[in-house]
């Protein structure tokens, strides 16, 4: 489920903002217009994790899940950007 969320975010990525993210636990897509930065997505994800009966997490648990999710997401975005930069430099060279 987590890897699906990462893939969806990578596809939607434009200038470090995202129009949607996917819940790492249930896969539900959360949408925003205009797109938000990862920092601004944290509160809506935590609210979803707390309010959804399927998860029903405590605020501390939701904070931990969101923190882990965004840490991993930043790591994979960094890798993705490095690969895209390398791919573009190979095309020019």
Biotite code that builds the C-alpha atoms (Angstrom):
import biotite.structure as struc

atoms = struc.array([
    struc.Atom([0.000, 0.000, 0.000], chain_id="A", res_id=1, res_name="UNK", atom_name="CA", element="C"),
    struc.Atom([2.801, 2.428, 0.918], chain_id="A", res_id=2, res_name="UNK", atom_name="CA", element="C"),
    struc.Atom([4.575, 1.956, -2.416], chain_id="A", res_id=3, res_name="UNK", atom_name="CA", element="C"),
    struc.Atom([1.372, 2.712, -4.278], chain_id="A", res_id=4, res_name="UNK", atom_name="CA", element="C"),
    struc.Atom([1.159, 5.981, -2.362], chain_id="A", res_id=5, res_name="UNK", atom_name="CA", element="C"),
    struc.Atom([4.757, 6.841, -3.236], chain_id="A", res_id=6, res_name="UNK", atom_name="CA", element="C"),
    struc.Atom([4.168, 6.114, -6.913], chain_id="A", res_id=7, res_name="UNK", atom_name="CA", element="C"),
    struc.Atom([1.016, 8.232, -7.010], chain_id="A", res_id=8, res_name="UNK", atom_name="CA", element="C"),
    struc.Atom([2.813, 11.144, -5.400], chain_id="A", res_id=9, res_name="UNK", atom_name="CA", element="C"),
    struc.Atom([5.764, 10.873, -7.781], chain_id="A", res_id=10, res_name="UNK", atom_name="CA", element="C"),
    struc.Atom([3.439, 10.946, -10.767], chain_id="A", res_id=11, res_name="UNK", atom_name="CA", element="C"),
    struc.Atom([1.604, 14.022, -9.461], chain_id="A", res_id=12, res_name="UNK", atom_name="CA", element="C"),
    struc.Atom([4.772, 15.880, -8.443], chain_id="A", res_id=13, res_name="UNK", atom_name="CA", element="C"),
    struc.Atom([5.153, 19.379, -9.845], chain_id="A", res_id=14, res_name="UNK", atom_name="CA", element="C"),
    struc.Atom([7.508, 21.902, -8.272], chain_id="A", res_id=15, res_name="UNK", atom_name="CA", element="C"),
    struc.Atom([7.468, 20.219, -4.854], chain_id="A", res_id=16, res_name="UNK", atom_name="CA", element="C"),
    struc.Atom([3.682, 20.577, -4.586], chain_id="A", res_id=17, res_name="UNK", atom_name="CA", element="C"),
    struc.Atom([1.105, 17.829, -4.751], chain_id="A", res_id=18, res_name="UNK", atom_name="CA", element="C"),
    struc.Atom([-2.528, 17.927, -5.774], chain_id="A", res_id=19, res_name="UNK", atom_name="CA", element="C"),
    struc.Atom([-3.156, 14.601, -4.044], chain_id="A", res_id=20, res_name="UNK", atom_name="CA", element="C"),
    struc.Atom([-1.637, 12.196, -1.575], chain_id="A", res_id=21, res_name="UNK", atom_name="CA", element="C"),
    struc.Atom([-2.678, 8.694, -0.632], chain_id="A", res_id=22, res_name="UNK", atom_name="CA", element="C"),
    struc.Atom([-3.302, 7.515, 2.913], chain_id="A", res_id=23, res_name="UNK", atom_name="CA", element="C"),
    struc.Atom([-0.504, 5.069, 3.791], chain_id="A", res_id=24, res_name="UNK", atom_name="CA", element="C"),
    struc.Atom([-2.919, 2.816, 5.704], chain_id="A", res_id=25, res_name="UNK", atom_name="CA", element="C"),
    struc.Atom([-6.072, 2.554, 3.598], chain_id="A", res_id=26, res_name="UNK", atom_name="CA", element="C"),
    struc.Atom([-5.101, 3.945, 0.193], chain_id="A", res_id=27, res_name="UNK", atom_name="CA", element="C"),
    struc.Atom([-7.780, 6.661, 0.152], chain_id="A", res_id=28, res_name="UNK", atom_name="CA", element="C"),
    struc.Atom([-6.749, 9.621, -1.970], chain_id="A", res_id=29, res_name="UNK", atom_name="CA", element="C"),
    struc.Atom([-6.838, 13.061, -0.371], chain_id="A", res_id=30, res_name="UNK", atom_name="CA", element="C"),
    struc.Atom([-7.169, 15.931, -2.854], chain_id="A", res_id=31, res_name="UNK", atom_name="CA", element="C"),
    struc.Atom([-6.315, 19.635, -2.723], chain_id="A", res_id=32, res_name="UNK", atom_name="CA", element="C"),
    struc.Atom([-6.760, 22.501, -5.117], chain_id="A", res_id=33, res_name="UNK", atom_name="CA", element="C"),
    struc.Atom([-4.469, 24.413, -5.324], chain_id="A", res_id=34, res_name="UNK", atom_name="CA", element="C"),
    struc.Atom([-1.675, 21.875, -4.752], chain_id="A", res_id=35, res_name="UNK", atom_name="CA", element="C"),
    struc.Atom([0.059, 21.864, -1.358], chain_id="A", res_id=36, res_name="UNK", atom_name="CA", element="C"),
    struc.Atom([3.584, 21.289, -0.160], chain_id="A", res_id=37, res_name="UNK", atom_name="CA", element="C"),
    struc.Atom([4.299, 18.204, 1.933], chain_id="A", res_id=38, res_name="UNK", atom_name="CA", element="C"),
    struc.Atom([4.429, 20.356, 5.048], chain_id="A", res_id=39, res_name="UNK", atom_name="CA", element="C"),
    struc.Atom([0.867, 21.583, 4.418], chain_id="A", res_id=40, res_name="UNK", atom_name="CA", element="C"),
    struc.Atom([-0.377, 18.034, 3.762], chain_id="A", res_id=41, res_name="UNK", atom_name="CA", element="C"),
    struc.Atom([0.557, 16.832, 7.251], chain_id="A", res_id=42, res_name="UNK", atom_name="CA", element="C"),
    struc.Atom([-2.488, 18.268, 9.079], chain_id="A", res_id=43, res_name="UNK", atom_name="CA", element="C"),
    struc.Atom([-5.107, 16.881, 6.627], chain_id="A", res_id=44, res_name="UNK", atom_name="CA", element="C"),
    struc.Atom([-3.497, 13.442, 6.745], chain_id="A", res_id=45, res_name="UNK", atom_name="CA", element="C"),
    struc.Atom([-3.434, 13.447, 10.551], chain_id="A", res_id=46, res_name="UNK", atom_name="CA", element="C"),
    struc.Atom([-7.090, 14.557, 10.617], chain_id="A", res_id=47, res_name="UNK", atom_name="CA", element="C"),
    struc.Atom([-7.989, 11.706, 8.261], chain_id="A", res_id=48, res_name="UNK", atom_name="CA", element="C"),
    struc.Atom([-6.117, 9.155, 10.387], chain_id="A", res_id=49, res_name="UNK", atom_name="CA", element="C"),
    struc.Atom([-7.854, 10.320, 13.569], chain_id="A", res_id=50, res_name="UNK", atom_name="CA", element="C"),
    struc.Atom([-11.382, 10.807, 12.174], chain_id="A", res_id=51, res_name="UNK", atom_name="CA", element="C"),
    struc.Atom([-11.727, 7.738, 9.962], chain_id="A", res_id=52, res_name="UNK", atom_name="CA", element="C"),
    struc.Atom([-13.414, 4.879, 11.860], chain_id="A", res_id=53, res_name="UNK", atom_name="CA", element="C"),
    struc.Atom([-11.304, 2.417, 9.894], chain_id="A", res_id=54, res_name="UNK", atom_name="CA", element="C"),
    struc.Atom([-8.111, 3.797, 11.514], chain_id="A", res_id=55, res_name="UNK", atom_name="CA", element="C"),
    struc.Atom([-9.378, 5.546, 14.648], chain_id="A", res_id=56, res_name="UNK", atom_name="CA", element="C"),
    struc.Atom([-5.840, 6.419, 15.768], chain_id="A", res_id=57, res_name="UNK", atom_name="CA", element="C"),
    struc.Atom([-4.942, 8.605, 18.721], chain_id="A", res_id=58, res_name="UNK", atom_name="CA", element="C"),
    struc.Atom([-3.341, 11.959, 17.874], chain_id="A", res_id=59, res_name="UNK", atom_name="CA", element="C"),
    struc.Atom([0.078, 10.631, 18.922], chain_id="A", res_id=60, res_name="UNK", atom_name="CA", element="C"),
    struc.Atom([-0.275, 7.526, 16.740], chain_id="A", res_id=61, res_name="UNK", atom_name="CA", element="C"),
    struc.Atom([-1.489, 9.589, 13.784], chain_id="A", res_id=62, res_name="UNK", atom_name="CA", element="C"),
    struc.Atom([1.448, 11.975, 14.197], chain_id="A", res_id=63, res_name="UNK", atom_name="CA", element="C"),
    struc.Atom([3.854, 9.027, 14.176], chain_id="A", res_id=64, res_name="UNK", atom_name="CA", element="C"),
    struc.Atom([2.296, 7.473, 11.062], chain_id="A", res_id=65, res_name="UNK", atom_name="CA", element="C"),
    struc.Atom([2.289, 10.814, 9.215], chain_id="A", res_id=66, res_name="UNK", atom_name="CA", element="C"),
    struc.Atom([5.866, 11.565, 10.264], chain_id="A", res_id=67, res_name="UNK", atom_name="CA", element="C"),
    struc.Atom([7.112, 8.199, 9.027], chain_id="A", res_id=68, res_name="UNK", atom_name="CA", element="C"),
    struc.Atom([5.137, 8.532, 5.794], chain_id="A", res_id=69, res_name="UNK", atom_name="CA", element="C"),
    struc.Atom([6.496, 11.980, 4.961], chain_id="A", res_id=70, res_name="UNK", atom_name="CA", element="C"),
    struc.Atom([10.066, 11.031, 5.932], chain_id="A", res_id=71, res_name="UNK", atom_name="CA", element="C"),
    struc.Atom([9.972, 8.105, 3.519], chain_id="A", res_id=72, res_name="UNK", atom_name="CA", element="C"),
    struc.Atom([8.230, 10.164, 0.876], chain_id="A", res_id=73, res_name="UNK", atom_name="CA", element="C"),
    struc.Atom([10.927, 12.867, 1.021], chain_id="A", res_id=74, res_name="UNK", atom_name="CA", element="C"),
    struc.Atom([13.618, 10.193, 0.705], chain_id="A", res_id=75, res_name="UNK", atom_name="CA", element="C"),
    struc.Atom([12.014, 8.638, -2.370], chain_id="A", res_id=76, res_name="UNK", atom_name="CA", element="C"),
    struc.Atom([11.336, 12.041, -3.931], chain_id="A", res_id=77, res_name="UNK", atom_name="CA", element="C"),
    struc.Atom([15.016, 12.885, -3.527], chain_id="A", res_id=78, res_name="UNK", atom_name="CA", element="C"),
    struc.Atom([15.980, 9.621, -5.257], chain_id="A", res_id=79, res_name="UNK", atom_name="CA", element="C"),
    struc.Atom([13.456, 10.286, -8.018], chain_id="A", res_id=80, res_name="UNK", atom_name="CA", element="C"),
    struc.Atom([14.793, 13.795, -8.609], chain_id="A", res_id=81, res_name="UNK", atom_name="CA", element="C"),
    struc.Atom([18.381, 12.522, -8.742], chain_id="A", res_id=82, res_name="UNK", atom_name="CA", element="C"),
    struc.Atom([17.425, 9.880, -11.303], chain_id="A", res_id=83, res_name="UNK", atom_name="CA", element="C"),
    struc.Atom([15.521, 12.375, -13.424], chain_id="A", res_id=84, res_name="UNK", atom_name="CA", element="C"),
    struc.Atom([18.457, 14.794, -13.312], chain_id="A", res_id=85, res_name="UNK", atom_name="CA", element="C"),
    struc.Atom([20.808, 12.000, -14.350], chain_id="A", res_id=86, res_name="UNK", atom_name="CA", element="C"),
    struc.Atom([18.457, 10.926, -17.137], chain_id="A", res_id=87, res_name="UNK", atom_name="CA", element="C"),
    struc.Atom([18.213, 14.486, -18.478], chain_id="A", res_id=88, res_name="UNK", atom_name="CA", element="C"),
    struc.Atom([21.993, 14.974, -18.377], chain_id="A", res_id=89, res_name="UNK", atom_name="CA", element="C"),
    struc.Atom([22.463, 11.715, -20.324], chain_id="A", res_id=90, res_name="UNK", atom_name="CA", element="C"),
    struc.Atom([20.093, 12.946, -23.038], chain_id="A", res_id=91, res_name="UNK", atom_name="CA", element="C"),
    struc.Atom([21.998, 16.206, -23.457], chain_id="A", res_id=92, res_name="UNK", atom_name="CA", element="C"),
    struc.Atom([25.437, 14.622, -23.329], chain_id="A", res_id=93, res_name="UNK", atom_name="CA", element="C"),
])
